[in-house]
Amino acid sequence: MTFQPKAPLSRPEFVALMAMLMATIAFSLDAMLPALPRIAAELSPDSPNDAQLIVSFFVLGMGIGTIFAGPLSDSFGRKTVIALGSFTYCAGAAVAWHAETLEWLLIGRVLQGFGAAGPRVVALAIIRDLYSGRAMAQMVSFVIVVFTLVPAIAPTFGAVLMSVTGGWRGLFPSFMVFSLVGLFWLTLRQPETLPREKRRPPQLAPVAHATLEVLRHPVVRGTILVQILAFAMLFANLSSVQMVFDKTFGLADSFHLWFALIAVVGAMGGFLNARLVMRHGMRWVITGSLAVQVAISAVFVAGMAFDLWSADLLFWAFLIWTGSVFATAGLTLGNINALALEPMGHIAGTAASVVSALGSIGAALLAAPVGLAFDGTPLPVAGGVLIYGALALILMKRLPLDRPTPI
């Protein structure tokens, strides 16, 4: 007989638990950033830029896993799928921990991302099971506030852990412990939120039908493209930011502290969005944020192209620009996702998996070449963000008003 807790969690404990499950993603990405130079030196000394694929391959695995996590949780229950995801994540961490080549490390990262999709998607499903309407929106906001603290501290944690363990491999046992602690907490304290009588039989046809319906809807289809580009801006920056601090500015040792400042600026974008979106709406905030980001990126790129920045000024310009990229993510990504799901209320769960999966996979494919183009300066990543931001802005301008799904 499986142990099943009966008493519901208090609101603070529930928020903390859901935030921890979702934070697996941010922790797995951001804690790795200080390790990239050491991994490059050990596993890809002839092609140091290849180490940046550690970010893109994790995101790729997460996108693929997202396709399956939502529908499987509708069939087998929320806690079962989170457990399967956690075990897959730990298996991937074990592969990466013992990897002797970059190729095996990347295989481990894909498995980690695939497993991490379970807690990421199903945590939102649990919230949706227990809350609705404004109460759900409020609960998601509380979770995200806690969640945003992770990127601020994860690189520092990674740097400290590497100094204690003597290398980058010590990060992967910590990933396993983090995931298993969250799973143990969930198992011990959180009752299953989807009773057996409400579960759907596992079938491929409904997922395929939902995918076709999502892709046929002009607003959803256009919004997915915007989401891909917006995610690509963030992940391209995330892939290159440590290399820029290290190779361009010689600040590898203090990178984790500067990144904490950048993450705090990004979190402020999310807080600002909470105020703006209620007053002006999702489309206005997305379009306005992208327009501002394109302008900032254009100024930054022009300054480098025409050699207008001194060495000191370039650092501060890069810091401001990077903070603006993270703030743009806070102002746009949640709104883009909500805009995509707005016409899909009748298939919300499966549509959320499809939209998130396509956004993550597409962004990983676009972010990887930008990271590989790093040439010792911020120009390639800034140019990539400028191009992706401009394309996203054009698509938002051309996005039609919502209309019923064509038959």
C-alpha positions as CSV (number, residue, x, y, z in Angstrom):
1,M,0.0,0.0,0.0
2,T,1.3,3.4,-1.0
3,F,1.6,6.1,1.7
4,Q,-0.9,8.9,1.0
5,P,-0.9,12.0,3.1
6,K,-4.4,13.3,3.9
7,A,-4.1,16.8,5.3
8,P,-3.7,19.6,2.8
9,L,-0.6,21.8,3.1
10,S,-0.6,25.3,4.5
11,R,-0.4,27.9,1.8
12,P,3.3,28.9,2.6
13,E,4.4,25.3,2.5
14,F,2.5,24.6,-0.7
15,V,4.1,27.7,-2.4
16,A,7.5,26.6,-1.2
17,L,7.1,23.1,-2.5
18,M,5.8,24.1,-5.9
19,A,8.6,26.6,-6.2
20,M,11.2,24.0,-5.4
21,L,9.8,21.6,-8.0
22,M,9.8,24.3,-10.7
23,A,13.2,25.6,-9.6
24,T,14.9,22.4,-10.8
25,I,15.1,24.0,-14.2
26,A,16.7,27.3,-13.0
27,F,19.1,25.5,-10.6
28,S,20.2,23.0,-13.3
29,L,20.9,25.8,-15.8
30,D,22.3,28.6,-13.7
31,A,24.5,26.6,-11.3
32,M,26.3,25.2,-14.3
33,L,27.4,28.6,-15.6
34,P,30.6,29.0,-13.5
35,A,31.6,25.5,-14.5
36,L,31.7,26.1,-18.3
37,P,35.4,27.2,-18.5
38,R,36.6,24.2,-16.5
39,I,34.4,21.8,-18.6
40,A,35.8,23.4,-21.8
41,A,39.3,23.0,-20.6
42,E,38.9,19.4,-19.7
43,L,36.5,18.0,-22.3
44,S,36.7,20.3,-25.3
45,P,40.0,22.2,-25.2
46,D,40.2,22.6,-28.9
47,S,36.7,23.9,-29.2
48,P,35.9,25.8,-25.9
49,N,32.7,27.3,-27.3
50,D,31.2,23.8,-27.5
51,A,30.8,23.8,-23.7
52,Q,28.0,26.3,-24.1
53,L,25.9,23.5,-25.6
54,I,25.4,22.3,-22.0
55,V,22.7,24.9,-21.7
56,S,21.1,24.3,-25.1
57,F,21.0,20.5,-24.8
58,F,19.3,20.7,-21.4
59,V,16.7,23.0,-22.8
60,L,16.2,20.7,-25.8
61,G,15.6,17.7,-23.5
62,M,13.2,19.7,-21.4
63,G,11.2,20.7,-24.5
64,I,10.9,17.1,-25.6
65,G,9.9,15.9,-22.1
66,T,7.3,18.6,-21.9
67,I,5.4,17.0,-24.7
68,F,4.8,13.9,-22.6
69,A,4.7,15.2,-19.0
70,G,1.3,16.9,-19.1
71,P,-0.7,14.1,-20.8
72,L,1.0,11.4,-18.8
73,S,0.1,13.1,-15.5
74,D,-3.6,13.2,-16.7
75,S,-3.4,9.4,-17.1
76,F,-1.3,8.2,-14.2
77,G,-1.6,11.0,-11.6
78,R,0.5,14.0,-10.8
79,K,2.9,12.5,-8.2
80,T,3.7,9.4,-10.3
81,V,4.9,11.5,-13.2
82,I,6.9,13.8,-11.0
83,A,8.6,10.8,-9.5
84,L,9.4,9.3,-12.9
85,G,10.7,12.7,-14.0
86,S,12.9,13.0,-10.9
87,F,14.4,9.5,-11.4
88,T,15.1,10.3,-15.0
89,Y,16.7,13.6,-14.0
90,C,18.9,11.8,-11.5
91,A,19.9,9.2,-14.1
92,G,21.0,12.0,-16.4
93,A,22.9,13.7,-13.7
94,A,24.7,10.4,-13.0
95,V,25.7,10.1,-16.6
96,A,27.0,13.6,-16.7
97,W,28.8,13.2,-13.4
98,H,30.9,10.3,-14.8
99,A,31.2,11.6,-18.4
100,E,34.6,11.3,-19.9
101,T,33.8,13.1,-23.1
102,L,31.7,16.2,-23.9
103,E,29.3,14.0,-26.0
104,W,28.4,11.9,-23.0
105,L,28.0,15.0,-20.8
106,L,25.6,16.4,-23.4
107,I,23.7,13.1,-23.4
108,G,23.4,13.4,-19.6
109,R,22.1,16.9,-19.9
110,V,19.4,15.9,-22.4
111,L,18.3,13.2,-19.9
112,Q,18.3,15.8,-17.1
113,G,16.2,18.2,-19.1
114,F,13.8,15.4,-20.2
115,G,13.3,14.5,-16.5
116,A,13.1,18.0,-15.2
117,A,10.1,18.6,-17.5
118,G,8.0,16.5,-15.2
119,P,8.2,18.7,-12.1
120,R,8.1,21.8,-14.3
121,V,4.8,21.0,-16.0
122,V,3.1,18.9,-13.4
123,A,3.6,21.5,-10.6
124,L,1.5,23.9,-12.6
125,A,-1.1,21.1,-13.1
126,I,-1.2,20.6,-9.4
127,I,-1.9,24.3,-8.8
128,R,-4.6,24.1,-11.5
129,D,-6.2,21.1,-9.7
130,L,-6.5,23.0,-6.5
131,Y,-7.1,26.6,-7.6
132,S,-9.0,28.4,-10.3
133,G,-9.5,31.9,-11.7
134,R,-7.9,34.7,-9.8
135,A,-6.9,32.4,-6.9
136,M,-4.9,30.3,-9.3
137,A,-3.2,33.4,-10.8
138,Q,-2.4,34.6,-7.3
139,M,-0.9,31.3,-6.4
140,V,1.2,31.1,-9.5
141,S,2.5,34.6,-8.8
142,F,3.5,33.6,-5.3
143,V,5.4,30.5,-6.7
144,I,7.1,32.6,-9.3
145,V,8.3,35.2,-6.7
146,V,10.0,32.4,-4.8
147,F,11.2,30.8,-8.0
148,T,13.0,34.0,-9.1
149,L,15.3,33.8,-6.1
150,V,17.0,30.7,-7.5
151,P,18.8,32.3,-10.5
152,A,20.2,34.9,-8.2
153,I,21.9,32.4,-5.9
154,A,22.5,29.3,-8.2
155,P,25.8,30.5,-9.8
156,T,27.2,31.4,-6.4
157,F,26.2,28.0,-5.0
158,G,27.8,26.4,-8.1
159,A,31.0,28.4,-7.6
160,V,31.2,27.5,-3.9
161,L,30.5,23.8,-4.5
162,M,33.2,23.6,-7.1
163,S,35.7,25.2,-4.7
164,V,34.7,22.7,-2.0
165,T,34.7,19.6,-4.2
166,G,37.6,20.6,-6.4
167,G,35.8,20.5,-9.8
168,W,32.7,20.7,-11.9
169,R,31.7,17.1,-11.3
170,G,30.6,17.9,-7.8
171,L,27.7,19.8,-9.2
172,F,25.8,16.7,-10.4
173,P,25.4,15.0,-7.0
174,S,24.0,18.2,-5.7
175,F,21.4,18.2,-8.6
176,M,20.4,14.7,-7.6
177,V,20.1,15.6,-3.9
178,F,18.0,18.7,-4.8
179,S,15.6,16.7,-7.0
180,L,15.3,13.8,-4.5
181,V,14.6,16.2,-1.6
182,G,11.8,17.8,-3.5
183,L,10.4,14.4,-4.4
184,F,10.6,13.2,-0.8
185,W,8.9,16.4,0.4
186,L,6.1,15.9,-2.2
187,T,5.6,12.3,-1.3
188,L,5.5,12.9,2.4
189,R,3.4,16.0,2.5
190,Q,1.3,16.6,-0.6
191,P,-1.8,14.5,-1.3
192,E,-2.5,13.4,-4.9
193,T,-4.6,16.1,-6.6
194,L,-6.0,14.0,-9.5
195,P,-8.2,11.2,-8.2
196,R,-8.3,8.0,-10.2
197,E,-11.9,8.5,-11.4
198,K,-10.9,11.8,-13.1
199,R,-7.9,10.3,-15.0
200,R,-7.9,9.8,-18.7
201,P,-6.8,6.6,-20.4
202,P,-3.4,7.0,-22.0
203,Q,-4.0,7.6,-25.7
204,L,-1.8,9.2,-28.4
205,A,-4.7,10.4,-30.6
206,P,-5.9,13.2,-28.2
207,V,-2.3,14.6,-28.0
208,A,-2.0,14.5,-31.8
209,H,-5.4,16.1,-32.3
210,A,-4.5,18.8,-29.8
211,T,-1.2,19.5,-31.5
212,L,-2.9,19.9,-34.8
213,E,-5.6,22.2,-33.3
214,V,-2.9,24.3,-31.7
215,L,-0.9,24.6,-35.0
216,R,-4.1,25.4,-37.0
217,H,-5.1,28.4,-34.8
218,P,-3.5,31.6,-36.4
219,V,-3.1,33.4,-33.1
220,V,-1.7,30.4,-31.2
221,R,0.6,29.6,-34.1
222,G,2.0,33.1,-34.3
223,T,2.3,33.4,-30.6
224,I,4.4,30.2,-30.5
225,L,6.8,31.7,-33.0
226,V,7.1,34.8,-30.8
227,Q,7.7,32.6,-27.8
228,I,10.4,30.6,-29.6
229,L,12.2,33.9,-30.4
230,A,11.8,35.3,-26.9
231,F,13.1,32.2,-25.3
232,A,16.0,32.1,-27.8
233,M,17.0,35.7,-26.7
234,L,17.2,34.5,-23.1
235,F,18.9,31.2,-23.7
236,A,21.4,32.7,-26.2
237,N,22.4,35.3,-23.5
238,L,22.5,32.6,-20.8
239,S,24.8,30.4,-23.0
240,S,27.3,33.2,-23.5
241,V,27.1,35.4,-20.4
242,Q,29.7,33.5,-18.4
243,M,32.2,33.4,-21.4
244,V,31.8,37.1,-21.8
245,F,32.6,37.8,-18.2
246,D,35.5,35.4,-18.3
247,K,37.1,36.0,-21.7
248,T,36.1,39.6,-22.5
249,F,36.4,41.2,-19.0
250,G,38.5,38.7,-17.0
251,L,35.9,38.5,-14.3
252,A,35.4,34.7,-14.0
253,D,36.0,34.7,-10.3
254,S,33.3,37.3,-9.6
255,F,30.9,36.2,-12.3
256,H,28.4,34.6,-9.9
257,L,28.1,37.9,-8.0
258,W,27.4,40.0,-11.1
259,F,24.9,37.3,-12.3
260,A,23.0,37.6,-9.0
261,L,22.6,41.3,-9.8
262,I,21.4,40.5,-13.3
263,A,18.9,38.0,-12.0
264,V,17.5,40.5,-9.5
265,V,16.9,42.9,-12.4
266,G,15.2,40.2,-14.3
267,A,12.9,39.5,-11.4
268,M,12.0,43.2,-11.3
269,G,10.7,42.7,-14.8
270,G,8.3,40.1,-13.6
271,F,7.1,42.4,-10.8
272,L,6.6,45.3,-13.2
273,N,4.6,43.0,-15.5
274,A,2.2,42.2,-12.7
275,R,1.3,45.9,-12.6
276,L,1.3,46.7,-16.3
277,V,-0.6,43.7,-17.6
278,M,-3.7,44.4,-15.6
279,R,-3.8,48.0,-16.9
280,H,-2.7,47.6,-20.5
281,G,-3.2,43.9,-21.4
282,M,-0.8,41.2,-22.6
283,R,-0.3,42.3,-26.2
284,W,0.6,45.9,-25.2
285,V,3.2,44.7,-22.6
286,I,4.8,42.1,-25.0
287,T,5.0,44.5,-27.9
288,G,6.3,47.4,-25.9
289,S,8.9,45.3,-24.1
290,L,10.2,43.9,-27.3
291,A,10.4,47.3,-28.9
292,V,12.4,48.7,-25.9
293,Q,14.7,45.6,-26.1
294,V,15.3,46.0,-29.8
295,A,16.2,49.7,-29.2
296,I,18.6,48.9,-26.4
297,S,20.2,46.0,-28.3
298,A,20.6,48.2,-31.4
299,V,22.4,50.9,-29.4
300,F,24.6,48.3,-27.8
301,V,25.5,46.6,-31.1
302,A,26.1,49.9,-32.8
303,G,28.4,51.0,-30.0
304,M,30.5,47.9,-30.5
305,A,30.4,47.9,-34.3
306,F,31.7,51.5,-34.5
307,D,34.1,51.1,-31.5
308,L,32.3,53.7,-29.4
309,W,32.7,52.0,-26.1
310,S,35.9,52.3,-24.0
311,A,36.9,49.1,-22.1
312,D,35.2,50.3,-18.8
313,L,32.2,51.7,-20.6
314,L,31.8,48.4,-22.5
315,F,31.5,46.5,-19.3
316,W,28.8,48.7,-17.9
317,A,27.0,48.8,-21.2
318,F,27.1,45.0,-21.3
319,L,25.8,44.7,-17.7
320,I,22.9,47.0,-18.5
321,W,22.1,45.3,-21.7
322,T,22.2,41.8,-20.1
323,G,19.9,43.0,-17.3
324,S,17.5,44.4,-19.9
325,V,17.4,41.0,-21.7
326,F,16.5,39.2,-18.4
327,A,13.9,42.0,-17.6
328,T,12.4,41.5,-21.1
329,A,12.0,37.8,-20.3
330,G,10.1,38.7,-17.1
331,L,7.9,41.1,-19.0
332,T,7.1,38.9,-22.0
333,L,7.4,35.1,-21.4
334,G,4.4,34.7,-19.0
335,N,2.2,36.9,-21.2
336,I,3.2,35.1,-24.4
337,N,2.3,31.8,-22.8
338,A,-1.0,33.1,-21.5
339,L,-1.8,34.6,-24.9
340,A,-1.1,31.3,-26.7
341,L,-3.4,29.4,-24.3
342,E,-6.2,31.9,-24.2
343,P,-8.1,30.3,-27.1
344,M,-7.3,26.8,-26.0
345,G,-9.3,26.6,-22.8
346,H,-11.1,23.4,-23.9
347,I,-7.7,21.5,-24.2
348,A,-5.7,23.7,-21.8
349,G,-3.6,20.9,-20.2
350,T,-2.4,19.3,-23.4
351,A,-2.1,22.6,-25.2
352,A,0.1,23.9,-22.5
353,S,2.5,21.0,-23.0
354,V,2.5,21.4,-26.8
355,V,3.1,25.2,-26.6
356,S,5.8,24.9,-24.0
357,A,7.5,22.0,-25.8
358,L,7.6,23.8,-29.2
359,G,8.8,27.0,-27.5
360,S,11.7,25.2,-25.7
361,I,12.8,23.0,-28.6
362,G,12.7,25.9,-31.1
363,A,14.6,28.2,-28.7
364,A,17.3,25.6,-28.1
365,L,17.9,25.2,-31.8
366,L,18.1,29.0,-32.3
367,A,20.2,29.7,-29.2
368,A,22.9,27.1,-29.9
369,P,24.5,28.7,-33.0
370,V,24.6,32.1,-31.2
371,G,26.6,30.6,-28.4
372,L,28.9,28.8,-30.7
373,A,29.6,32.1,-32.5
374,F,31.3,33.6,-29.5
375,D,34.5,35.3,-30.6
376,G,35.8,36.8,-27.3
377,T,33.4,39.8,-27.5
378,P,29.7,40.3,-26.7
379,L,29.0,41.2,-30.3
380,P,27.7,37.8,-31.5
381,V,25.3,37.3,-28.7
382,A,24.1,40.9,-28.8
383,G,23.6,40.7,-32.6
384,G,21.7,37.4,-32.2
385,V,19.4,38.9,-29.5
386,L,18.9,42.0,-31.7
387,I,17.9,39.8,-34.7
388,Y,15.6,37.5,-32.7
389,G,14.0,40.5,-30.9
390,A,13.3,42.3,-34.1
391,L,11.7,39.2,-35.7
392,A,9.6,38.7,-32.5
393,L,8.5,42.4,-32.6
394,I,7.5,42.1,-36.3
395,L,5.5,38.9,-35.6
396,M,3.7,40.6,-32.6
397,K,2.8,43.5,-34.8
398,R,1.3,41.2,-37.4
399,L,-0.4,38.9,-34.9
400,P,-4.1,38.8,-35.7
401,L,-6.8,39.4,-33.2
402,D,-8.2,36.1,-31.8
403,R,-10.8,34.4,-33.7
404,P,-12.4,30.9,-33.5
405,T,-10.3,27.9,-34.6
406,P,-10.9,27.2,-38.3
407,I,-12.8,24.0,-39.1
